[in-house]
Amino acid sequence: MDVMLLIFVYFFIFFIVGTLIKNNSIVDMGWGIGFVMVAWFVFLRSESQPLPQILMTLFVSIWGLRLFYHILKRNLGKPEDFRYATWRKEWGKFVIPRAFLQVYMLQGVFMFLVSLAVILFPSQVSQVSLPVMIVGACIWILGFFFEAVGDYQLKVFIANPDNRGKIMQTGLWRFTRHPNYFGEATMWWGIFLIALSGGTSPIAIISPITITCLLLFVSGIPLLEKSMKTKPGFEEYASKTSIFIPWFPKK
């Protein structure tokens, strides 16, 4: 209950600020750093801090802080993101209550579900499965590579004026249309395994399943694919490139 209250208060503060400045896209800036807050809250209240929990807290912190910085640089000083601006127009006079429920509180629910691997970690650990922890750490490192490098490659591509209106098809983007989303989901599967190595209940698998489903079917890939379909060459790119799991492009 204490973690749920913490997340509620956290997103309520973002709701107040977003409403005052009429920019609900600031909630995106709070996504990554919110997980860091939850991870450290759980870590500091634990009776002991075994290696899996130390590793898990460190990994969540690295991921969350990098994501926060990436989104902050991308959004700072810019108008409200097109998704939230569209909803603002569609919701009209009900924009405040609907934003509260469908933007801020909904993200709070998702944050709680994705954080379950961290939240359910036992306060006392009697035994650690080193092989499972190592596999989980390797999977997390692979995911971080795909997200961080994918974001960097896209940033460099967009910064080149010659690429205006074009689709990124090189680097990691040659093997998957969404390397950053694949990386994010993969990291949480790694965190789940690390948590499992310390005795977390298998029910914590809700954590990586939730983030994977969100990215695949809700707020990640579907919205981005919809915006990319209007760009020249997208159909050809989509026909030969895996949508999520990296694989060699079709000839």
Backbone as CSV, one residue per row, in Angstrom:
resi,resn,N_x,N_y,N_z,CA_x,CA_y,CA_z,C_x,C_y,C_z
1,MET,0.818,-1.208,0.000,0.000,0.000,0.000,0.854,1.263,0.000
2,ASP,1.985,1.203,0.714,2.848,2.381,0.797,3.437,2.740,-0.565
3,VAL,3.785,1.715,-1.369,4.316,1.982,-2.712,3.225,2.565,-3.601
4,MET,2.017,2.042,-3.488,0.897,2.551,-4.273,0.627,4.022,-3.934
5,LEU,0.679,4.354,-2.655,0.464,5.739,-2.225,1.570,6.642,-2.756
6,LEU,2.799,6.148,-2.699,3.940,6.909,-3.210,3.759,7.228,-4.692
7,ILE,3.359,6.231,-5.472,3.157,6.424,-6.908,1.997,7.379,-7.169
8,PHE,0.920,7.241,-6.384,-0.232,8.143,-6.546,0.172,9.596,-6.317
9,VAL,0.855,9.861,-5.209,1.281,11.227,-4.886,2.218,11.756,-5.964
10,TYR,3.103,10.900,-6.423,4.075,11.282,-7.449,3.364,11.767,-8.717
11,PHE,2.424,10.986,-9.216,1.735,11.363,-10.445,0.709,12.475,-10.209
12,PHE,0.200,12.594,-8.999,-0.705,13.698,-8.692,0.034,15.029,-8.800
13,ILE,1.280,15.049,-8.350,2.102,16.265,-8.472,2.317,16.613,-9.944
14,PHE,2.610,15.598,-10.754,2.774,15.838,-12.195,1.473,16.335,-12.805
15,PHE,0.340,15.803,-12.342,-0.964,16.233,-12.840,-1.196,17.718,-12.547
16,ILE,-0.895,18.148,-11.339,-1.064,19.553,-10.958,-0.209,20.452,-11.855
17,VAL,1.059,20.085,-12.002,1.976,20.896,-12.820,1.532,20.894,-14.283
18,GLY,1.205,19.706,-14.818,0.785,19.594,-16.220,-0.473,20.387,-16.505
19,THR,-1.398,20.421,-15.535,-2.642,21.178,-15.693,-2.368,22.677,-15.671
20,LEU,-1.488,23.114,-14.780,-1.173,24.543,-14.661,-0.488,25.078,-15.918
21,ILE,0.420,24.303,-16.488,1.152,24.767,-17.673,0.498,24.311,-18.979
22,LYS,-0.618,23.578,-18.856,-1.362,23.067,-20.013,-0.462,22.256,-20.953
23,ASN,0.256,21.321,-20.339,1.153,20.457,-21.109,1.228,19.095,-20.405
24,ASN,0.365,18.177,-20.837,0.316,16.861,-20.198,1.464,15.943,-20.608
25,SER,2.248,16.363,-21.603,3.355,15.515,-22.037,4.505,15.511,-21.033
26,ILE,4.430,16.357,-19.999,5.483,16.315,-18.978,5.440,14.992,-18.223
27,VAL,4.302,14.278,-18.329,4.205,12.985,-17.649,5.245,12.013,-18.190
28,ASP,5.640,12.182,-19.456,6.661,11.316,-20.048,8.004,11.479,-19.340
29,MET,8.286,12.714,-18.891,9.539,12.961,-18.187,9.560,12.246,-16.839
30,GLY,8.379,12.043,-16.264,8.302,11.403,-14.961,8.315,9.891,-15.004
31,TRP,8.198,9.309,-16.198,8.107,7.856,-16.322,9.367,7.169,-15.812
32,GLY,10.517,7.482,-16.384,11.759,6.809,-16.007,12.172,7.072,-14.575
33,ILE,12.122,8.338,-14.177,12.598,8.700,-12.841,11.679,8.142,-11.757
34,GLY,10.407,7.892,-12.100,9.472,7.306,-11.144,9.887,5.901,-10.736
35,PHE,10.409,5.132,-11.673,10.870,3.777,-11.372,12.102,3.813,-10.463
36,VAL,12.951,4.815,-10.674,14.126,4.982,-9.809,13.661,5.246,-8.378
37,MET,12.660,6.108,-8.241,12.097,6.425,-6.923,11.562,5.170,-6.238
38,VAL,10.790,4.363,-6.978,10.215,3.137,-6.412,11.314,2.155,-6.012
39,ALA,12.309,1.981,-6.886,13.392,1.029,-6.618,14.158,1.392,-5.351
40,TRP,14.457,2.677,-5.176,15.209,3.095,-3.993,14.345,3.075,-2.739
41,PHE,13.062,3.337,-2.894,12.150,3.254,-1.757,12.119,1.829,-1.217
42,VAL,11.997,0.860,-2.109,11.969,-0.551,-1.721,13.326,-0.973,-1.159
43,PHE,14.393,-0.514,-1.793,15.752,-0.878,-1.369,16.038,-0.391,0.047
44,LEU,15.700,0.859,0.335,16.045,1.463,1.619,15.203,0.931,2.775
45,ARG,14.024,0.385,2.477,13.192,-0.145,3.554,13.456,-1.636,3.814
46,SER,14.283,-2.264,2.976,14.586,-3.688,3.133,15.453,-3.915,4.370
47,GLU,15.250,-5.057,4.994,16.039,-5.402,6.177,17.484,-5.711,5.806
48,SER,17.670,-6.258,4.625,19.026,-6.512,4.116,19.034,-6.205,2.628
49,GLN,20.196,-5.969,2.091,20.312,-5.662,0.667,21.240,-6.678,-0.005
50,PRO,20.689,-7.840,-0.385,21.509,-8.860,-1.046,21.917,-8.413,-2.447
51,LEU,22.848,-9.135,-3.022,23.405,-8.762,-4.323,22.338,-8.602,-5.409
52,PRO,21.358,-9.506,-5.531,20.345,-9.304,-6.575,19.604,-7.977,-6.433
53,GLN,19.298,-7.580,-5.203,18.580,-6.322,-5.011,19.466,-5.116,-5.310
54,ILE,20.740,-5.216,-4.937,21.684,-4.144,-5.258,21.787,-3.987,-6.768
55,LEU,21.936,-5.111,-7.457,22.064,-5.101,-8.910,20.792,-4.574,-9.564
56,MET,19.654,-5.031,-9.091,18.373,-4.612,-9.631,18.158,-3.106,-9.447
57,THR,18.454,-2.606,-8.271,18.295,-1.176,-7.989,19.239,-0.351,-8.852
58,LEU,20.463,-0.831,-9.022,21.441,-0.141,-9.860,20.969,-0.091,-11.315
59,PHE,20.500,-1.224,-11.828,20.060,-1.300,-13.216,18.836,-0.424,-13.476
60,VAL,17.875,-0.454,-12.548,16.687,0.395,-12.704,17.084,1.870,-12.669
61,SER,18.036,2.210,-11.828,18.503,3.595,-11.720,19.179,4.048,-13.006
62,ILE,20.037,3.203,-13.556,20.731,3.544,-14.807,19.717,3.729,-15.936
63,TRP,18.786,2.769,-16.052,17.770,2.848,-17.100,16.889,4.086,-16.933
64,GLY,16.365,4.285,-15.717,15.431,5.377,-15.469,16.051,6.749,-15.635
65,LEU,17.267,6.935,-15.141,17.935,8.231,-15.249,18.307,8.540,-16.694
66,ARG,18.759,7.522,-17.436,19.072,7.742,-18.851,17.823,8.113,-19.637
67,LEU,16.723,7.407,-19.365,15.474,7.690,-20.061,14.950,9.084,-19.711
68,PHE,15.049,9.450,-18.435,14.624,10.786,-18.003,15.417,11.867,-18.737
69,TYR,16.731,11.707,-18.788,17.581,12.695,-19.452,17.283,12.762,-20.953
70,HIS,17.078,11.603,-21.559,16.785,11.531,-22.998,15.483,12.259,-23.333
71,ILE,14.430,12.010,-22.548,13.134,12.641,-22.813,13.165,14.125,-22.443
72,LEU,13.885,14.459,-21.368,14.009,15.860,-20.960,14.648,16.692,-22.069
73,LYS,15.728,16.200,-22.637,16.407,16.920,-23.720,15.520,17.032,-24.946
74,ARG,14.737,15.991,-25.201,13.881,15.962,-26.391,12.673,16.883,-26.259
75,ASN,12.125,17.002,-25.041,10.865,17.724,-24.858,10.996,19.123,-24.270
76,LEU,12.122,19.408,-23.611,12.258,20.682,-22.892,12.139,21.874,-23.845
77,GLY,11.245,22.792,-23.501,11.061,23.994,-24.300,10.204,23.811,-25.530
78,LYS,9.693,22.613,-25.737,8.866,22.341,-26.909,7.393,22.291,-26.507
79,PRO,6.486,22.493,-27.477,5.051,22.436,-27.155,4.606,21.031,-26.778
80,GLU,3.397,20.917,-26.330,2.837,19.644,-25.914,2.926,18.618,-27.037
81,ASP,3.348,17.391,-26.686,3.482,16.315,-27.664,2.161,16.124,-28.419
82,PHE,2.255,15.762,-29.710,1.077,15.680,-30.564,0.010,14.730,-30.019
83,ARG,0.424,13.671,-29.326,-0.560,12.724,-28.772,-1.439,13.399,-27.729
84,TYR,-0.795,14.101,-26.801,-1.541,14.758,-25.734,-2.309,15.969,-26.256
85,ALA,-1.743,16.659,-27.242,-2.433,17.804,-27.847,-3.709,17.348,-28.554
86,THR,-3.634,16.191,-29.216,-4.817,15.632,-29.894,-5.896,15.280,-28.879
87,TRP,-5.484,14.627,-27.789,-6.448,14.273,-26.743,-7.056,15.523,-26.117
88,ARG,-6.259,16.585,-25.965,-6.753,17.832,-25.374,-7.915,18.381,-26.208
89,LYS,-7.763,18.317,-27.538,-8.820,18.791,-28.434,-10.037,17.873,-28.385
90,GLU,-9.786,16.563,-28.392,-10.895,15.600,-28.390,-11.692,15.635,-27.083
91,TRP,-11.012,15.837,-25.965,-11.670,15.792,-24.669,-12.388,17.093,-24.332
92,GLY,-12.000,18.206,-24.956,-12.685,19.477,-24.760,-12.760,19.911,-23.311
93,LYS,-13.971,20.191,-22.834,-14.152,20.704,-21.477,-13.875,19.650,-20.403
94,PHE,-13.774,18.383,-20.816,-13.484,17.308,-19.849,-11.993,16.944,-19.816
95,VAL,-11.167,17.805,-20.372,-9.746,17.485,-20.491,-9.085,17.264,-19.135
96,ILE,-9.467,18.032,-18.110,-8.807,17.907,-16.801,-9.135,16.574,-16.123
97,PRO,-10.410,16.211,-15.960,-10.682,14.904,-15.320,-10.203,13.718,-16.153
98,ARG,-10.311,13.828,-17.486,-9.882,12.704,-18.314,-8.360,12.579,-18.321
99,ALA,-7.664,13.705,-18.307,-6.200,13.653,-18.232,-5.770,13.052,-16.901
100,PHE,-6.463,13.430,-15.824,-6.146,12.893,-14.499,-6.242,11.372,-14.494
101,LEU,-7.332,10.854,-15.068,-7.565,9.412,-15.039,-6.820,8.662,-16.132
102,GLN,-6.879,9.172,-17.373,-6.376,8.427,-18.537,-4.917,8.687,-18.866
103,VAL,-4.343,9.721,-18.276,-2.920,10.006,-18.521,-2.112,9.731,-17.251
104,TYR,-2.407,10.474,-16.201,-1.566,10.410,-15.003,-1.829,9.166,-14.151
105,MET,-3.084,8.931,-13.780,-3.372,7.780,-12.927,-3.164,6.457,-13.667
106,LEU,-3.476,6.452,-14.954,-3.257,5.230,-15.740,-1.775,4.890,-15.801
107,GLN,-0.938,5.917,-15.977,0.511,5.663,-15.969,0.962,5.187,-14.594
108,GLY,0.303,5.687,-13.558,0.627,5.226,-12.209,0.325,3.748,-12.037
109,VAL,-0.807,3.298,-12.574,-1.166,1.876,-12.511,-0.136,1.042,-13.262
110,PHE,0.232,1.499,-14.451,1.222,0.763,-15.243,2.584,0.741,-14.550
111,MET,2.951,1.859,-13.911,4.229,1.902,-13.197,4.240,0.884,-12.062
112,PHE,3.122,0.766,-11.356,3.026,-0.206,-10.268,3.176,-1.624,-10.804
113,LEU,2.484,-1.936,-11.906,2.539,-3.285,-12.469,3.928,-3.624,-12.998
114,VAL,4.546,-2.671,-13.690,5.885,-2.916,-14.242,6.917,-3.030,-13.115
115,SER,6.678,-2.344,-12.018,7.623,-2.354,-10.889,7.481,-3.575,-9.987
116,LEU,6.526,-4.448,-10.277,6.253,-5.568,-9.366,7.481,-6.435,-9.087
117,ALA,8.336,-6.614,-10.090,9.548,-7.410,-9.868,10.409,-6.794,-8.770
118,VAL,10.402,-5.453,-8.701,11.156,-4.739,-7.674,10.391,-4.740,-6.351
119,ILE,9.092,-4.454,-6.419,8.266,-4.310,-5.223,8.149,-5.617,-4.446
120,LEU,8.029,-6.737,-5.154,7.802,-8.027,-4.510,9.085,-8.705,-4.031
121,PHE,10.224,-8.063,-4.230,11.481,-8.660,-3.783,11.440,-8.834,-2.266
122,PRO,11.742,-10.038,-1.762,11.620,-10.303,-0.318,12.572,-9.458,0.519
123,SER,12.093,-9.085,1.705,12.916,-8.250,2.590,14.085,-9.033,3.178
124,GLN,13.936,-10.375,3.231,15.024,-11.234,3.693,15.251,-12.337,2.664
125,VAL,16.499,-12.522,2.279,16.848,-13.524,1.265,17.741,-14.577,1.898
126,SER,17.314,-15.825,1.796,18.090,-16.915,2.401,19.099,-17.506,1.426
127,GLN,18.753,-17.493,0.131,19.627,-18.100,-0.865,19.484,-17.366,-2.196
128,VAL,20.608,-17.239,-2.912,20.625,-16.561,-4.207,21.043,-17.542,-5.289
129,SER,20.292,-17.568,-6.377,20.670,-18.404,-7.525,21.583,-17.589,-8.431
130,LEU,22.876,-17.829,-8.310,23.861,-17.049,-9.074,23.691,-17.196,-10.587
131,PRO,23.477,-18.415,-11.121,23.307,-18.553,-12.576,22.128,-17.737,-13.115
132,VAL,20.995,-17.770,-12.401,19.810,-17.009,-12.843,20.108,-15.513,-12.795
133,MET,20.798,-15.081,-11.752,21.139,-13.661,-11.624,22.059,-13.214,-12.758
134,ILE,23.045,-14.039,-13.098,23.987,-13.698,-14.176,23.276,-13.631,-15.520
135,VAL,22.391,-14.609,-15.777,21.620,-14.593,-17.026,20.758,-13.330,-17.093
136,GLY,20.108,-12.994,-15.980,19.285,-11.791,-15.929,20.092,-10.532,-16.186
137,ALA,21.295,-10.467,-15.606,22.159,-9.300,-15.805,22.588,-9.179,-17.268
138,CYS,22.909,-10.305,-17.886,23.322,-10.296,-19.304,22.173,-9.852,-20.203
139,ILE,20.964,-10.316,-19.888,19.789,-9.921,-20.673,19.537,-8.421,-20.509
140,TRP,19.692,-7.915,-19.287,19.508,-6.476,-19.063,20.542,-5.667,-19.855
141,ILE,21.781,-6.093,-19.838,22.843,-5.380,-20.573,22.537,-5.364,-22.070
142,LEU,22.049,-6.481,-22.602,21.666,-6.541,-24.009,20.544,-5.541,-24.294
143,GLY,19.553,-5.508,-23.426,18.441,-4.582,-23.614,18.885,-3.136,-23.529
144,PHE,19.752,-2.821,-22.571,20.244,-1.449,-22.424,21.022,-1.021,-23.661
145,PHE,21.794,-1.945,-24.221,22.542,-1.651,-25.448,21.585,-1.264,-26.577
146,PHE,20.535,-2.042,-26.760,19.594,-1.772,-27.845,18.864,-0.443,-27.632
147,GLU,18.453,-0.160,-26.389,17.715,1.089,-26.158,18.624,2.305,-26.278
148,ALA,19.771,2.279,-25.610,20.660,3.437,-25.594,21.271,3.697,-26.966
149,VAL,21.778,2.651,-27.604,22.402,2.813,-28.925,21.350,3.157,-29.975
150,GLY,20.183,2.509,-29.888,19.103,2.814,-30.830,18.685,4.269,-30.745
151,ASP,18.514,4.782,-29.538,18.149,6.191,-29.347,19.234,7.117,-29.888
152,TYR,20.487,6.775,-29.630,21.598,7.621,-30.091,21.675,7.649,-31.617
153,GLN,21.538,6.484,-32.235,21.588,6.419,-33.700,20.457,7.229,-34.323
154,LEU,19.275,7.156,-33.732,18.141,7.919,-34.251,18.370,9.421,-34.066
155,LYS,18.937,9.804,-32.938,19.225,11.214,-32.670,20.188,11.779,-33.717
156,VAL,21.242,11.033,-34.026,22.216,11.468,-35.039,21.558,11.552,-36.410
157,PHE,20.704,10.589,-36.716,20.011,10.545,-38.009,19.092,11.759,-38.177
158,ILE,18.324,12.074,-37.145,17.387,13.192,-37.210,18.108,14.530,-37.279
159,ALA,19.278,14.601,-36.635,20.041,15.858,-36.611,20.589,16.241,-37.985
160,ASN,20.655,15.277,-38.896,21.165,15.540,-40.247,20.032,16.070,-41.125
161,PRO,20.121,17.321,-41.593,19.046,17.902,-42.416,18.753,17.100,-43.685
162,ASP,19.743,16.377,-44.189,19.544,15.578,-45.403,18.562,14.427,-45.189
163,ASN,18.320,14.084,-43.935,17.439,12.951,-43.637,16.002,13.368,-43.340
164,ARG,15.695,14.644,-43.528,14.349,15.139,-43.235,13.302,14.383,-44.060
165,GLY,12.311,13.817,-43.389,11.250,13.085,-44.080,11.595,11.648,-44.403
166,LYS,12.850,11.247,-44.112,13.278,9.880,-44.416,13.105,8.970,-43.203
167,ILE,13.232,7.675,-43.429,13.081,6.685,-42.366,14.449,6.099,-42.015
168,MET,14.723,6.011,-40.732,15.978,5.434,-40.258,16.020,3.942,-40.583
169,GLN,17.027,3.519,-41.347,17.099,2.114,-41.752,18.500,1.528,-41.584
170,THR,19.354,2.222,-40.845,20.726,1.757,-40.670,20.997,1.452,-39.200
171,GLY,22.177,0.896,-38.927,22.528,0.547,-37.560,21.590,-0.522,-37.011
172,LEU,21.195,-0.376,-35.768,20.273,-1.335,-35.166,18.905,-1.299,-35.830
173,TRP,18.582,-0.159,-36.453,17.278,0.009,-37.099,17.170,-0.816,-38.383
174,ARG,18.275,-1.411,-38.781,18.259,-2.308,-39.938,17.702,-3.682,-39.558
175,PHE,17.794,-4.018,-38.273,17.395,-5.349,-37.805,16.038,-5.353,-37.096
176,THR,15.593,-4.197,-36.644,14.278,-4.066,-36.019,13.801,-2.631,-36.204
177,ARG,12.503,-2.467,-36.418,11.965,-1.125,-36.623,11.906,-0.337,-35.317
178,HIS,12.078,-1.036,-34.199,11.982,-0.368,-32.895,13.014,-0.935,-31.920
179,PRO,14.299,-0.706,-32.160,15.333,-1.258,-31.270,15.242,-0.716,-29.847
180,ASN,14.824,0.549,-29.703,14.723,1.119,-28.358,13.597,0.466,-27.550
181,TYR,12.478,0.192,-28.200,11.376,-0.475,-27.500,11.728,-1.933,-27.188
182,PHE,12.382,-2.596,-28.120,12.839,-3.965,-27.857,13.785,-3.963,-26.663
183,GLY,14.685,-2.994,-26.631,15.642,-2.896,-25.535,14.969,-2.668,-24.196
184,GLU,13.955,-1.803,-24.175,13.259,-1.512,-22.912,12.559,-2.756,-22.366
185,ALA,11.866,-3.481,-23.236,11.185,-4.699,-22.797,12.198,-5.736,-22.318
186,THR,13.294,-5.876,-23.053,14.324,-6.855,-22.712,14.942,-6.569,-21.348
187,MET,15.168,-5.301,-21.048,15.732,-4.936,-19.747,14.846,-5.396,-18.598
188,TRP,13.520,-5.262,-18.779,12.628,-5.656,-17.693,12.522,-7.164,-17.552
189,TRP,12.746,-7.902,-18.640,12.839,-9.364,-18.507,14.098,-9.727,-17.724
190,GLY,15.174,-8.971,-17.957,16.399,-9.193,-17.192,16.219,-8.886,-15.717
191,ILE,15.535,-7.778,-15.420,15.282,-7.399,-14.027,14.418,-8.441,-13.333
192,PHE,13.445,-8.978,-14.063,12.590,-10.033,-13.496,13.428,-11.248,-13.096
193,LEU,14.353,-11.656,-13.961,15.190,-12.822,-13.659,16.115,-12.543,-12.469
194,ILE,16.630,-11.326,-12.386,17.470,-10.962,-11.245,16.661,-11.041,-9.954
195,ALA,15.434,-10.523,-10.002,14.556,-10.587,-8.831,14.240,-12.034,-8.471
196,LEU,14.007,-12.857,-9.506,13.691,-14.272,-9.298,14.860,-14.994,-8.628
197,SER,16.072,-14.586,-8.960,17.258,-15.234,-8.384,17.361,-15.011,-6.879
198,GLY,16.684,-13.970,-6.384,16.718,-13.681,-4.950,15.487,-14.161,-4.209
199,GLY,14.604,-14.855,-4.907,13.440,-15.420,-4.239,12.133,-14.688,-4.457
200,THR,12.093,-13.731,-5.388,10.835,-13.046,-5.696,9.812,-14.051,-6.237
201,SER,8.557,-13.852,-5.885,7.494,-14.738,-6.355,7.405,-14.721,-7.884
202,PRO,7.180,-15.880,-8.499,7.035,-15.938,-9.963,5.916,-15.056,-10.490
203,ILE,4.993,-14.634,-9.612,3.912,-13.751,-10.048,4.453,-12.417,-10.558
204,ALA,5.711,-12.122,-10.202,6.359,-10.890,-10.652,6.577,-10.880,-12.157
205,ILE,6.303,-11.994,-12.828,6.403,-12.036,-14.291,5.403,-11.066,-14.919
206,ILE,4.426,-10.621,-14.129,3.494,-9.574,-14.575,4.269,-8.339,-15.013
207,SER,5.395,-8.091,-14.357,6.218,-6.909,-14.640,6.699,-6.863,-16.101
208,PRO,7.491,-7.830,-16.569,7.961,-7.760,-17.962,6.840,-7.983,-18.982
209,ILE,5.828,-8.768,-18.606,4.703,-8.975,-19.532,3.962,-7.659,-19.760
210,THR,3.773,-6.886,-18.693,3.057,-5.609,-18.810,3.791,-4.642,-19.713
211,ILE,5.094,-4.450,-19.491,5.838,-3.477,-20.305,5.937,-3.947,-21.750
212,THR,6.064,-5.262,-21.965,6.134,-5.792,-23.319,4.813,-5.560,-24.055
213,CYS,3.698,-5.821,-23.389,2.377,-5.618,-24.001,2.104,-4.137,-24.255
214,LEU,2.522,-3.278,-23.331,2.338,-1.844,-23.518,3.067,-1.358,-24.770
215,LEU,4.300,-1.798,-24.910,5.113,-1.357,-26.050,4.622,-1.949,-27.365
216,LEU,4.183,-3.196,-27.325,3.763,-3.883,-28.551,2.359,-3.498,-29.018
217,PHE,1.455,-3.259,-28.062,0.046,-3.142,-28.439,-0.648,-1.850,-28.015
218,VAL,-0.022,-1.045,-27.155,-0.747,0.115,-26.629,-0.074,1.443,-26.986
219,SER,0.893,1.851,-26.190,1.413,3.217,-26.306,2.733,3.343,-27.064
220,GLY,3.334,2.235,-27.401,4.639,2.314,-28.058,4.577,2.158,-29.554
221,ILE,4.706,0.948,-30.004,4.807,0.646,-31.432,3.583,1.074,-32.238
222,PRO,2.343,0.793,-31.807,1.181,1.171,-32.622,1.131,2.657,-32.979
223,LEU,1.389,3.538,-31.992,1.343,4.978,-32.249,2.452,5.418,-33.197
224,LEU,3.639,4.859,-32.991,4.770,5.245,-33.834,4.618,4.711,-35.253
225,GLU,4.140,3.482,-35.372,3.917,2.909,-36.704,2.880,3.719,-37.468
226,LYS,1.853,4.184,-36.782,0.806,4.982,-37.420,1.375,6.275,-37.991
227,SER,2.275,6.905,-37.248,2.872,8.163,-37.711,3.898,7.936,-38.822
228,MET,4.505,6.737,-38.854,5.535,6.434,-39.860,4.943,6.029,-41.205
229,LYS,3.694,5.577,-41.204,3.088,5.063,-42.437,2.975,6.100,-43.539
230,THR,2.955,7.362,-43.157,2.822,8.430,-44.153,4.150,8.777,-44.820
231,LYS,5.247,8.270,-44.275,6.561,8.609,-44.818,6.890,7.734,-46.027
232,PRO,7.523,8.321,-47.038,7.895,7.545,-48.224,8.861,6.416,-47.883
233,GLY,8.624,5.258,-48.442,9.520,4.124,-48.250,9.199,3.279,-47.046
234,PHE,8.150,3.661,-46.296,7.849,2.900,-45.076,7.389,1.478,-45.394
235,GLU,6.540,1.334,-46.410,6.013,0.004,-46.743,7.132,-0.965,-47.101
236,GLU,8.091,-0.482,-47.870,9.231,-1.335,-48.246,10.065,-1.685,-47.014
237,TYR,10.297,-0.690,-46.172,11.072,-0.898,-44.954,10.371,-1.902,-44.030
238,ALA,9.054,-1.737,-43.880,8.282,-2.619,-43.000,8.224,-4.043,-43.535
239,SER,8.230,-4.190,-44.857,8.109,-5.526,-45.455,9.363,-6.370,-45.264
240,LYS,10.492,-5.712,-45.035,11.749,-6.466,-44.924,12.374,-6.426,-43.528
241,THR,11.806,-5.605,-42.628,12.425,-5.422,-41.318,11.489,-5.870,-40.206
242,SER,12.017,-6.646,-39.274,11.237,-7.126,-38.129,10.675,-5.946,-37.348
243,ILE,9.433,-6.085,-36.889,8.801,-4.983,-36.171,9.336,-4.827,-34.748
244,PHE,9.811,-5.924,-34.130,10.201,-5.844,-32.725,11.478,-6.619,-32.424
245,ILE,11.422,-7.934,-32.498,12.601,-8.755,-32.196,13.617,-8.632,-33.333
246,PRO,14.859,-8.250,-33.043,15.850,-8.056,-34.094,16.105,-9.326,-34.904
247,TRP,16.178,-9.151,-36.221,16.482,-10.260,-37.113,17.024,-9.689,-38.406
248,PHE,17.689,-10.531,-39.159,18.262,-10.088,-40.418,17.146,-9.680,-41.390
249,PRO,17.330,-8.564,-42.095,16.278,-8.092,-43.007,16.037,-9.051,-44.155
250,LYS,14.773,-9.125,-44.594,14.434,-9.969,-45.732,14.974,-9.336,-47.009
251,LYS,15.338,-10.186,-47.928,15.833,-9.697,-49.222,14.691,-9.550,-50.206
